[in-house]
Amino acid sequence: MDYRVLLKKYKQYLIGIIALVIGISGGIFYTIVNARESKSPEEELVMTSISSSDHLKSETNSQQLYVDIKGAVKKPGMYEGSEDMRVWDAVMLAGGVTDDADTKQVNFSERILDQMVIYVPQVGEETQLDNRSSDTKETQNKGTSKVNLNQANETELQTLPSVGQKKAQEIIRYREENGGFKKIEDLKNISGFGEKTFEKLKDSITVA
């Protein structure tokens, strides 16, 4: 049998079959690539939810506080804590109290504040140092006077409870960028000033 004759006779059929195979292969390849690059609405929703959750966790974790633990504890020093911690939790970070600690003079159930000094006295020791942050004491010593968010400088803002240098700078930046505070609730628009922090501050601030 002469293959050249057969090839010539069925040449058109062979070309058609080859073209069909190439077309099918190309279609399959395009479908696979397109499926990998595109996500369904359900997948997009899942990714968005995960991203939002990670962002929320990041904001939550950013509310860190620092306390200075002194006196009759096993490992005195400065420790990092969070807003939901109590004095007892902070003392545990310092290794707990020593055998000669006078625990009756300490309110272990009190919530900790940023820049708070926690002092655990020894038995028989009399101390006038209470477990409050220095900025809280300054604010209380001022009586009924309030800090004006639209006028106070950085130093004055730091006399407020839970407001350190960084938060004071954020308050000043916000009022400069937004033309001042219209109401004290605007403070919650600043990162780091959640509902709990605002509750501590609302009786000590004004915008008038």
C-alpha positions in Angstrom: 0.0 0.0 0.0 1.3 3.4 -1.0 1.2 5.6 2.2 1.9 8.7 0.2 -1.4 8.1 -1.7 -3.3 7.5 1.6 -1.7 10.6 3.2 -2.7 12.7 0.2 -6.2 11.3 0.2 -6.9 11.9 3.9 -4.8 15.0 4.3 -7.7 17.3 4.9 -9.2 15.0 7.5 -5.9 14.8 9.4 -5.5 18.6 9.4 -9.1 18.9 10.8 -8.4 16.4 13.5 -5.2 18.1 14.6 -6.9 21.5 14.6 -9.7 20.1 16.7 -7.3 18.6 19.3 -5.4 21.8 19.5 -8.6 23.8 20.0 -9.9 21.4 22.8 -6.5 21.5 24.5 -6.4 25.3 24.4 -9.9 25.5 25.8 -9.1 23.2 28.7 -5.9 25.1 29.5 -7.7 28.5 29.5 -10.4 27.2 31.8 -7.9 25.9 34.3 -5.9 29.1 34.4 -9.0 31.3 34.6 -10.3 29.2 37.5 -7.1 29.6 39.4 -7.0 33.4 38.9 -10.6 34.1 39.7 -12.4 33.6 43.0 -16.0 32.9 43.6 -18.1 35.4 45.6 -18.1 32.9 48.5 -14.3 32.7 48.4 -14.0 36.5 48.3 -16.4 36.8 51.3 -14.3 34.3 53.3 -11.0 36.2 52.5 -12.7 39.5 53.4 -13.9 38.0 56.7 -10.4 36.7 57.5 -8.8 40.1 56.7 -11.3 41.9 58.9 -10.8 39.5 61.7 -7.0 39.9 61.5 -7.4 43.7 61.5 -9.7 43.5 64.6 -7.2 41.3 66.4 -4.4 43.8 65.5 -6.4 46.7 67.0 -7.2 44.7 70.1 -3.7 43.7 70.7 -2.5 47.3 70.2 -4.2 48.3 73.5 -1.1 47.5 75.6 -0.4 49.1 79.0 2.8 49.3 81.0 2.9 49.1 84.8 5.8 49.5 87.3 5.6 46.8 90.0 7.6 47.5 93.2 7.9 46.3 96.8 7.4 42.9 98.2 7.2 41.0 94.9 9.6 38.3 93.7 10.6 40.1 90.4 10.1 43.9 90.7 10.2 45.8 87.4 8.2 47.2 84.5 5.7 44.8 82.8 3.5 44.9 79.8 -0.2 44.2 80.3 -3.7 44.8 78.8 -6.8 46.8 79.7 -8.7 43.8 81.0 -6.0 42.9 83.6 -6.3 43.3 87.4 -3.6 44.3 89.9 -3.4 40.6 90.9 -2.7 39.6 87.2 0.1 42.2 87.1 1.6 41.0 90.4 1.7 37.4 89.0 3.7 38.7 86.0 6.3 39.8 88.6 6.4 36.3 90.1 3.8 36.9 92.8 4.2 38.3 96.3 7.0 37.4 98.8 6.4 35.7 102.1 6.6 39.0 104.0 4.1 40.9 101.8 1.2 42.7 103.5 -1.5 41.8 101.0 -4.2 43.5 103.1 -3.0 46.9 102.0 -3.4 46.1 98.3 -6.6 46.1 96.2 -5.8 43.1 93.9 -9.2 43.4 92.2 -8.5 46.9 90.8 -8.1 47.2 87.0 -4.6 48.3 85.9 -4.0 51.6 84.1 -1.2 52.7 81.8 1.9 54.1 83.7 0.4 52.7 86.9 2.7 52.1 89.9 1.8 48.9 91.9 3.4 48.8 95.3 3.1 45.8 97.6 4.3 46.8 101.1 5.9 44.4 103.6 4.2 43.4 106.9 4.5 46.3 109.4 5.3 48.8 106.7 3.1 51.9 106.4 3.0 53.5 102.9 1.2 56.4 101.4 1.8 55.2 97.9 -1.5 54.0 96.4 -1.9 51.9 93.2 -2.8 54.6 90.8 -1.1 56.0 87.7 0.6 59.3 88.2 -1.6 61.0 85.5 -4.7 59.9 87.4 -3.5 61.4 90.6 -2.7 64.7 88.9 -6.2 64.9 87.4 -7.9 64.1 90.7 -5.8 66.8 92.4 -7.1 69.4 90.1 -10.6 68.9 91.5 -13.4 69.6 89.1 -11.3 71.3 86.4 -11.5 69.7 83.0 -9.0 69.5 80.2 -10.1 71.2 77.0 -9.4 68.9 74.1 -9.3 71.8 71.7 -6.9 74.0 73.7 -4.7 71.7 75.9 -1.1 71.2 75.0 0.7 67.9 75.0 1.8 68.2 78.6 -1.7 69.1 79.8 -3.3 66.2 77.9 -1.0 63.8 79.6 -2.5 64.6 83.0 -5.6 62.7 81.8 -6.1 59.1 82.9 -4.6 56.5 80.5 -3.1 59.3 78.2 0.6 59.1 77.6 2.8 61.1 75.2 1.7 59.1 72.1 -2.0 59.4 72.8 -1.6 63.1 73.6 0.1 63.6 70.2 -2.8 61.7 68.5 -5.3 64.1 70.1 -3.5 67.1 68.8 -3.1 65.6 65.4 -6.8 64.8 65.2 -7.9 68.3 66.1 -5.5 69.9 63.6 -6.7 67.7 60.8 -10.4 67.9 61.6 -10.7 71.5 62.7 -11.1 70.6 66.4 -13.4 68.4 68.4 -17.1 69.2 68.0 -18.1 67.0 71.0 -16.2 64.9 73.5 -17.5 61.7 71.9 -15.3 62.6 68.9 -12.4 61.3 70.9 -13.5 57.8 70.1 -12.7 58.4 66.5 -9.0 58.2 67.4 -7.4 54.8 67.4 -6.7 53.7 71.0 -9.6 55.5 72.5 -12.2 52.8 72.8 -15.4 52.8 74.9 -13.6 51.8 78.1 -11.0 54.5 77.8 -13.6 57.1 77.0 -15.6 56.2 80.1 -12.5 56.9 82.2 -12.0 60.3 80.5 -15.5 61.7 79.8 -15.8 63.4 83.2 -12.3 65.0 82.9 -12.6 66.5 79.4 -14.5 69.3 77.6 -14.5 70.9 74.1 -16.1 74.2 75.1 
